[in-house]
Amino acid sequence: MTDKNIYLKFVEADVKGIISLYWDTAPKTCEAIWGALEKPIQVPASHAIFSGPEIMMGLPEEARNFDPTSLPPENQTVLPEPGDMLWFYQPKNFFKIDPDEFWEIGMFYGVGGRTFGPTGWIPCTYFGNMSEGLDAIAEQCRLIRKEGLKTVEIGRIV
């Protein structure tokens, strides 16, 4: 167990939540994400299509400092809880409808979420849970469905 945690902030609204990392059950994934966040990242957050109450954020190229194929399946589920943070890597040509490579950090903000996509159920690694600020963050997540992309910052708490 470690006290290394991260934050997620909606930049324009200045709304922030704290994410407790699952160092005990997803150590390799936590290590990779922690390393990728040596500098905070700002990325557009979009709303998921298939998964229900989830926002998705791609890990930008400048933060891709690990081999995503080396991460083992850890702490996986297809039925996340509100506040759960996931890691999912989509190699090139994984989905018929989307041939692009995708490094995804996702966050579920409500009940009824599932990791279901165009190919069916997709177990994902859950590396943390928003332990503070989820209600305010969830409100911003819901706005993405109405207003479109919003800028999110993710970084280490030091």
N, C-alpha and C positions, 0 to 999 in steps of 0.2 A: 504494500500500500504506500502511496505517495501523496503528497499534497499539491502536486503539479496539476493545475486546472487551467481551463481556457475560458474565454468569453466570446459571446456572439452579440454584435451590436448593429441595430438598424441605424445607419449613419445619419440620414436626413431627419429622422424622428428623435435621435439621441436616446434610444431605448436599448438597454443592455441586460443580458442574462448571463449567469455564471453556469458553466458546465463542469460537473465533477466527472473526471475520467475514470474508466473502469480498468485501472492498472492491474488488478488481480485477475480479471477474466478475459481481458483483451490486451495483454502487455505488448505484443509486437505491433499491433495497430496503433495503440496509444503512443508508442515510441516513434513510429513513422509520422503520425500526425503532429506530435510535439516537435519533431525535427523539422517538419515542413513549415511550421509556424514560428521559425526563428525570428522572422519579421512578420508583423501582422499583415494579413491579406485583406484586400477589399475586392469583393466580387458581386456580380449581379445575382440576386436570388430570384428564382422562378418557382411557380407552383407546380407540383407534380400533376400528372394526368391520370395515372392509374392507381396511385397509392393512397388517395384520400388526403387527409390533413397533413401534408408534408411539403416543406420547401426544399429545393435542391440548389446546391451551390457547387460549381466546378472548382477544383483546386487549380489555380493558375499555373501556367508553365514554369514560372520562376520559382515556385514553391515545390515543384516535383523533384525532390532530391532523394527519392528512394525508388526501389523497383517494386511496383505494385503487384507483380506476379509472385513475389517472394513472400507476401503476407499470407499466413495460414488462415483458414476459417477459424474465427474466434467469437465466442459469445453471440452466436447467430440465432436469429428468429425471423419469422415472417409476419408476426403479430406484435409490432412495437407498441410501447406505452407513450402517452404524452410526455414530451421532453426528451425522448430518446434520440441520440445522435448516431447516424449510421455512416459506414464507409462502404462504398461499392465501386469496383473498377470494371469498366466496360471496354474490352479490347476492341480494336478495329474490326468491323464487320460482325460484331456479336449479335446485333439485332438486324433483321431484314429491313426494318423501317428506319434505322439510324446507323449508317456504316461508320460513324466517327468514334474515335477513342474518347472515353469520358472518365474522369477522375472525380467521383461524386462524394461530397459530404452532404448528408441530408439531415433534416430535423423534423420530427413529428410533433405537432403542436396540439393535437386533439385526439379524442377517442375514435376508434373505428379505422385506424390506419392499418395498412398491410403492404408488404413488399411484393406486389403483383405487377407484372409488366406484360408486354406484348407476347412473351413466350411462356407466361404463366407465373407460378410462384418462384420468387428469387430470394433465397436466404441471404441475408446481409449481416455484416459484422457490426455490432453495436458497441461503440467505444466510449460512450458517456451518456449522461443525462443532465438536463438543465435543472439544477438544484435551487436556483434563485432567479426570479424575474420571469417565470414562464407565462404568467397571465398577460403581462404587458407585451412580451414577445409574440404570444399567440395572436393578440389583437393586430399587430403589424403583419403577421403571416396571413391572416384572413384578408387584409387589405390588398395583398398581392393579387388575389383572385379577381378583385374589382378594378384595381388601378394598374396592374402590370408589374414589371420588374422593379425591385428596390435594391439599393446598395447595402450590403452587409459587410461588416468587418469582423474577422475572426482572429484572435491572437492569444498569446500566453498571458496568464496572470502571474506577474513577477513581484 
